[in-house]
Amino acid sequence: MKRAGVKSSMQVLVMMVFAAMLAVGCAKKPATSPTAADQAGAQQVTQGVEEMGAGETGIGEGMVGDQNAMGMPQAVSSLERIYFNFDRYDLSAEAQATLVNNANYLKANSAQKVRIEGYCDERGSDEYNLALGERRALATQKYLESLGVAKDRLSVISYGEEMPLDPAQTEAAYAMNRRAEFKVMP
């Protein structure tokens, strides 16, 4: 039993190393000068870090879980993803309503642990998007905790812009990619 956990951990580690090598080899997008909206959003993220406490739950925690044939955690069909506005990590009324339903599901299934994955659209630097994705996941986690879901059942990770639902470069695609998703963990 312990050997299977080590094997799963090794698979995850190998996948992380491969992803890091792939990311290093990819060409970077040309830098764009930040707009006033970008600067305001960056300030909001910075303020949110101070309010939430940096490092409460680091990027990459809780990576081993139920896996499919490709070694990736399985999506939970009973938990719905939520979406965020451009350059924001605060929860809209619609996202809060969805999280109330998700919290009810988690309370009814108290043995399940869930990883909250934060995502962004492709606009912004890789570093900024990873940080924003983490803020989105942390905001989601904190809201679920406020609804009575135990903190030890929740972990977060940010994928930034790396796994878009829709790779198109349209406003509709960008809106779909600004999200938080839920994956079952052991």
Number of C-alpha atoms within 10 A of each C-alpha: 5 6 8 9 12 12 11 17 15 13 15 17 14 12 14 14 12 12 13 11 11 10 13 10 9 8 7 10 11 7 8 9 7 11 9 9 11 14 12 14 17 17 12 16 21 15 12 17 18 10 9 14 10 12 8 9 18 14 22 15 12 18 19 21 21 15 16 10 7 6 14 16 19 15 19 14 10 11 20 16 18 22 23 21 14 16 23 19 27 17 18 14 9 12 18 16 13 16 22 16 15 20 20 16 15 21 15 10 10 12 10 15 21 24 26 24 26 33 32 36 26 21 15 19 16 18 11 17 23 22 22 29 30 29 27 30 28 29 19 26 25 14 17 22 16 12 15 13 20 15 13 9 18 24 24 28 25 26 21 27 26 17 13 19 16 14 14 11 11 9 11 10 16 22 17 18 24 27 25 29 20 26 23 21 21 13
